[in-house]
Amino acid sequence: MRQMMVCRRPATLLLAALLTVPCAGLRAAPRADTAFFVHPLLEAEDAPLVALHRDGTLHYALYRDRGSADARNIVPDFSRAGYHGGGVALPARAALPVRIVLHPAAGGDDHARIQQAIDTVSARTPDARGVRGVVLLARGRYTVSQSLRIASSGVVLRGEGRGAEGTVIRSTTSARLGRIIEVGEREPSRLLNTAGVPLTGIASERVPVGALRVALDAATGLRVGEPIVLRRTPNAA
């Protein structure tokens, strides 16, 4: 799975009580090859890109790239992303204990004290739900020179309000891929050792967005259920 990050410096993060992302009224375009997909696809030309079916499943319509005559892509399936892999309701705010409350300080770098609060809550024993507690950043502006890291599960970093009048974290890092908040343990960088591993090419000229199937030049040496690695070599474009 490819990931794309767009970073600008200085970066600003708004911690809000509720995040709403409006979607434009995108519509499907004429269909192309559908062999790449396992999801139910909508047939109507004016179908929405994603629709909730009466049986509770999501159905998708193909959309085209800019400048392309054919619709070949679907919206990527993020249904297993998020809390407990999706499908589980978020716990009520009132049910999460607030362990530490921080308030804006006059100038300076807030990274150390926010990180210390996160680490303190992370060291607590989780309850039966797996919850350790909340670090609450009271309404106002905070500046961090490094990424904040939440390495333990059950820890919530919460803000107050929304927009510029709520909790705002501003990053001053100059790192090219610097993030304001990182979640999870760091994985060591490593080059894949391909010695003795069967290598084959992808036969398809193009693999669309949202694809869960690809055609290979050969499947010799591959077995059902074993992990595979997709290696992408970008061109000059």
N, C-alpha and C positions, 0 to 999 in steps of 0.2 A: 504494500500500500504506500503510495507516495504522499508525502506531506509537504505543504507549502506554508511558509511563514513569511509574513510581511512585518518588518520591524522598522520603526522610526524612532529617532532620539531627539529630544527627550520624550519618553513615553509616559502616558498617563493612564491609570486604571481607576475606574469608578467602581467602588464596592456598593452595590445598591441592594435594597430589600427585595426588589423584584426587577428582573430583566425581561424586556419585551423586544423581540426583533421582528419588525414588520417585513412582510414578503411582498414583492411585486407580483402582479397577476400574470406570471409566466404561463404559457400554454404549450402544448405539444406541437410537434411539426411532423411532416410526412415520415413514415417509418422506414427503417433500413434493416440490416441484419439483426435478429433478436437472439441468435444462438449463444451469445455471451452471457445471457441473464437467466436466473432461476426464479426471479420474482414474477408474480402475476402482472401482466401488462395490460394497460387500457387501450382499447381499439379506436375509440372515437378521436377524430382529428382535433376537436376542441377540448379534449380531456385535460384536466389539471395535471400537473406533473406528479403529484402524490395525492391519493384519495383514500380515505378510510372506508373499507368495504363493510357491508352489513354483517359479515362473519367475524369482524374484528381485525382482519389482516389489511396491510397496506398494499395498494395497487399503484403501479407506476406507469407513467407515459414517457416516451422517448422525447428528447429535445436535441436540437442541432447546435453545432458549434457556430460561432460567428463566421459568416462567409460560406458555410456549407449548405448544400441543398437538401441533404438527408439528415434525419434525426437518428442519432446513433447512441446517445448517452442517456443514463437515468441518474436521478439524484442519488448519491451514495447512501447506503443503508447504515444509519447510525443508531439503529434500534438497540444495539447491545452496548452502547456507550453510556457513561454516566453512573449514577448511584446503583450499586449492586448489579451492574450490567444492564440496566433498564428493566422495566416491568415491575419495579418496586417503588411504592410511593415514598417521597422524601418525608423524613420525620417532621412533625410540627415544630415550629420555632420554639414554642413554649416548652417543648419536651426536651430541648437541648440545654444542658446546664452551662451558664456563662461562668468560666473559671477566672478569666483575667480581663479587665477593661483598661484600655490605653486611651489617652487623650493627646491631642496635638501638642507638640512642644514648639517653642519659639525658635525657629531656624534649626540648622544642623541636620545631621543624618540620623534618621529614625531606624535604620536597618537593624542595628544591634539590639535595641530594646524590643522591637517587634519579633525578631528571630528568637530572642531569649524567652519571650512569652510563648511562642509556638513550641519551643523545645520543652518548656516546663509542662505544658499541657500534654505534649506527646509522651512524657515520662509517666503519666498517670496510668493506672490500670483501667482498661476499658470495661464498661459495664456489660450486662448481658446482651445488649444490642450492638456492642462493639464501639460505643461512643465514649470518647475521652473528654470532650468538652469544647467550649467555644472561646476563642480569643476575639473580643469585640473591640474594633477600632471606632471610637466615638467620632461623631460627625466632625469633619475638618480635613486639613491637608497634611499629608505625610510624605517625606522624601526618603528614598532608599538608593544607596549607591551600588548595591549588589542584589542579586536575586534572593527573594525569600523562599525558603525550602520547607515544605511539609512532607516529611519522610514517613510518618506513621499514619495509619488509618484511624478514623474516628475523631479527627481534629478538624474543627471548622474555623475559618478566618472570616469574620462577618463585619460588615460595615453598617452604617446608619443612613437612612434617607436615600435619595437618588439624585443623579446629575451633579452639577458643579456645587450644589449646596449640601451634598451628602459627604460621604467618606471618599476622599481622593488620594490615591497613592501615585506619586510621581517618581519615575526612575531617572537617575542621572548617569547610569552606566554608559560607557562608550563601546561596550562589547557588541560585535556585529550581530550575534544571535542571543544577546542578553534577554532574559525573560524577567518580568516583574515577580511572578510566582512560579516555582517549580514544584511539582507534586510527584512523590515516589522517590525511590532510591536511584542514585546515578548508576547507570550500567557502564562498565569500562569499555572504552573504544577498542575494537578488535577487527582485524582483517579476517575474512572467512578463509579458512584453509580448504581449498577445493581439491587437494590431492586425493585421488582415488574416488572422487565423487562424480557420478555421471552428469555430464553437461549436455544440454540440448537447447536448441533455439526455439523461439516462439514463431510459429508459422504465420500467424495473422499479421497483415501489414499494419493494422492499427488495432489497439485494444481500447475500447471506449471507457468513459468514466462510469463507475458502478458495476463493471464487469466482474462476474464470479466464475467465468469459464474462459480458458484460453486454449488455442490449438497449438500443439507442439510438433516440431519436426520429427521427433521420435520419443517414445515413452520407455525405451529399454532401460532397465535398472531401477525404474520407479515402482513403488508399491503403494497400494491403497492405504491411507491412514498415516503415512509418514510425512514429516515436515519437509517443506521445500523452501528454497530461497529464490526470489525473483530479482535478478540483477538488471538494472536499467542504466544504459550508457547514453547520456544526453548528447544531442548533436549541437552544432554551433548556434542553432536557433534558440 
